[in-house]
Amino acid sequence: MALFKTRKSLWQRIKDVALRDVGVLVRGGADAGSLEQLETLLLEADLGVPVTTRLIEAVERQAQRGAVKTEAEFLAALHAGLVAALTGGRSDPALTLGDAKPAVVLVLGVNGAGKTTFIGKLATRLHREGKSVMIAAGDTFRAGAIDQLRVWARRSGSDFIDAQPGGDPAAVAFSAIDAAVTRGTDVVIIDTAGRLHTSDGLMQELMKVARVIAKRLPGAPHESLLVLDGTIGQNAVMQAKTFAAAVPVTGIVVTKLDGTARGGVVVAVHEAIDVPVKFVGVGEKADDLVPFDAITFARDLLEA
């Protein structure tokens, strides 16, 4: 499945603009002008400065050693560099639910990032794996969010813990874990209110929710997944840094990659907060949630 919006691929743009003649990589090292154009294209793909700098330096070193002599070798070098960036540090994409029952998954993110849809997709995936799932409507600021989650719970075969608009999100989380313990539920997915990462008050409330969860069930939440909109570019990096400073984020979910040709922000976010990418979202249907694979992602980022 190609992850990104159809348009001229990053690799095609690199060949068109930065490497009209791959021979510049062979004759006495990489051409400075071509490398500068390559750097611009990688930054425009939202890879971020640190990763882009490392990729450029790696390409230049390999060119000087004569290790890159063809377009295929150059493409392979870029692919290897992206995979290295995505698999550095904490990079295990598997959900860490452990043996806890219930396992608690806290879902974070700003309004519009796709949290509600992700929760529904995740619940569907877990249910198909044979797990019993409970969804808790912890976004009490939007009645619409509660209604949407109720629909997803029904579709996915999950139990649902309702909430009153304007209620205490921490109390909803506490009640959900109570109910899950009583019913023997395998996984509880707790929604949180979409909040601007610049709102200190709302971030404090999110910290309270996490504290209450840990108090009710030591060791929880077992996963705190940050949902980011893949179409917003480098703003996603700032969001990730702010959320990670408030709550220990254990995984990244990047949505709406079907609507962008600049998916390099996935690499930039992983680099910025050293947290594994767990899933990418490529559509609105229940099956449009793809477990993250660095090799496939790097290939699609370059060639799709």
N, C-alpha and C positions, 0 to 999 in steps of 0.2 A: 504494500500500500504506500503510494507516494504521500508524504506528509504535507507538502507545501503547495500553496496556490500555484497553479500553472502559469508560467511565464518563462522567459529565457533563464536558464539555470545559472547559478553562480559560476560554475566552471566554464560555461559558454561565454559569460561576460568577461571572465578572467582571460580566456583565449582571445576574445575580440579586442579587448582594451589593453591589457597588461602584457600579453604574450602573443602578439601577432606573429612573432618569429621565435619559437622556443629555442632556437640556436643561441640567443643571447645568454642563456644559462650555461652554455657549453664553452663559449669563446671567452676565456679569461675571467670567468665568474659572472655573477648576475649583473645585469644592466641596472644602474641606479634609477633611471627613469621608470623602467618596468616595475621595479620593486616598489617604487613610490605609488604607482598606479595600483599595484596589487594591494598595498596597504590600504588605500582608499576604498577599494571594493570590499575588503574584509571588514573594515569599520562600518561601511554602509550596510553590511549584512548583520550588524549588531553584535559582532563577536566581542566587542570591547577592546580597550587598549592593551591590557596585559596579554591576552591570548593572541591578539593580532601581532604584537611585537615578537612574541616567541615563535610564531609561525614564520614570520619574515626572516628572523635570524636563522631558523633551522633551514629554510629554503636556501638562503645565501650560503650557509656552511656546506650544504650538500652540493650546491652548484660549484663552489670553489674546489671541492674534492673530486668533481667529475662524476658524482653519484646520480645526477639528474641530467639525462641527455635526451630524453624524449618527452612528449606530452604525457604519455602513460606513466612515466616515472615521476613526473611533476605532480600529476593528479594523485598518485599513490603517496607522495610525500606530504601533500596537504591533508589527505585523508588520515594518514597516520598521526599527524600533528593534532588534528581535531579529536581523534579517539584518545590520544594521550591526555589532552586537556579534560575530556569528559570522564576519564577513568582515574584521574589523579585524586588524591585525598579520599574523602568519604564518598563512595560512588556506587555502593551496592543498591540496585534498583528494587530489590525484593521488599515487599511489605514485611515489617517486623512485628508480628502479632504475638509471637511466643506461645507459651502454654497457658497464658492467662485466660480466664473465662469469667466475665467477658473481657475480650481485648477492646480497648477504647481508642477510637480514631477521632481526633479533633481536627476540624477543617477550618482553615483561616483564609482570609483574603479580602480585598476591597470589593465594593459593590460593582457588579458588571463583569467580574473576572470569570464567572462561570462556576461558582461554588455549588449552587443548587443542582445544576446538571451533572457536575462531577459526582456529587454524592449519590445521585440516582444511578449513574453508571457503575460506580464502585459497588453499591449495594447489589446491583444486578450481577456483577462479576462474582462477588462473594457467594451469593445465593447459588449460582451455577456450580460453584466449587463445593457445594454441600453444606455451607455454613448458614446458621440462623443469624439474622441481622435485625437490629433495631435502629431506627433513625430518630434522632431527637431534634426538634425544631428550636434550636437555640438562638435563632435570629428572631428575636421578639419585637424588633423595631419595624419590621415590614410584614403586615398581614399577608401580603402576596407571597412572601417567601414561605410562610407556614403552609399556605394552600398548595404551592408548587411541590413542597416536600411530601405532603400527604399523597399527592398524585403519584409521585415517584415511589413512595413506599408501597402503594397498592400495586403498581406495575411490577415492582421487583420482588414482591412477596415478602416484604419486610414488615415487622411491627413498627408502630409509629407512636411516639410520645409527643402529644400536642402541647401547645403553649398558648397563653393569652397574649395578644398584642400588648406590648409595654411591660410585660412581666420581667422577672429577674432571670437573665440567661444562666447564671450560675445555679440557681434553684432548679431550672429545667435539666441541666446536666446532672446534677445530684440525683434528681428523681429518675432520670433515665437509667443511671447505673444501678440504682436500687431495684428498678423493675427488671433489668437484665439479670441481676443476680438471682432474683426470685424465680424468674422464668427459665434460667439456665441458657440464656442467649449467648451465642459465640462471639459476636462482634457488635459493638455499639458505635454508630457514627454520629458525632455531635456537630451540628452546624453552629456557626457563630455569625454574629451580625457583620455584614460588610461594612468596613470602616475605612475612612481615609487614613493612610499611614501617618499623616501629619497631625492627627487628632490625638493629643495626649490623653484626654479623658477616656476616649473609647479604647485606647491601647491599655490603659490601666484596668478597665473593665475586663478586657481579654485576659490579662494577667490574673485577675480574680477568678475567672472561670477555670483557668488551668490549675490554680491553687486548690479550688474546691474539688475538682476532679481527683487530684492527688490525695487530698484528705480523705475522700470517700473510698478510694481504691488505691492503696499504695503502689507506686510504680506506673500508674496511669497519668496522662495518656501514653499509650504505647507507640502511637504515631501522631505527630502533629504536622499535617500536610498543608503546605502553603500553595494556594491556587493563584496562578499568575496568568494574565492575558498576554498571549504571545504576540499580539499586534501592537503593543504599546512601546516596544523597543527598550531603550535604556532606562525608561521610567520603572520598568520591572525590577531592575537592579536596585534602585533606591527603595522600592517597596520591600524587596526581600531583606535588605539590610535592616530596615526599621522593624519589621516583624521579628526577625531573628534576634534582635536586641531585646525584645519584650518577652518572647516565648521561645523555648528551645525547639526550633523547627527541625524535624527529622527527615522531611522529604519535600520535594518540589513537584508540582503538577502544572504543566504549561498547556493552556487551552487555546483554541481557535487557531491552531497552526495551519488549518486548511484555508485560512483567510489571509495569510501573509506569505511573502517570499523572503522574509528576513528573519528566519528562525534561529539565527546565531545568538539571540538573547538567551537561549537555553544554556549555551556554553558560558556566556558572561555571568549569568546568575549562579551557576554551579561554582564558577571561579570565585565569585564575590563572597559567598557565604559557606563554601565547603560543605554542601549538603547534597545528597544524591537526588537526581531526577528519578522519580518513580513512574510517572505516567505522562503521556502527551495526549491531548484531546484533538481530534481531527473532524468533528462533526457533532450533530445534536442527538443522534440515535444512541441507544443503549450500547451498541457494539463499537461505537466510535471512540473508544478509550484504549490506547495502545500502551502496553507495558514498555518501559523505556529500554532500548538497546543502543549502546553507544556506537557500535560499528554500523548498524543500519541507519541510525540518525545522521551520522557524519556523511555517509554515502548520499542520503537523500538531500541533505543540506547543500552538498556540492552539485549534485547531478540532477535532482528532480526538477 
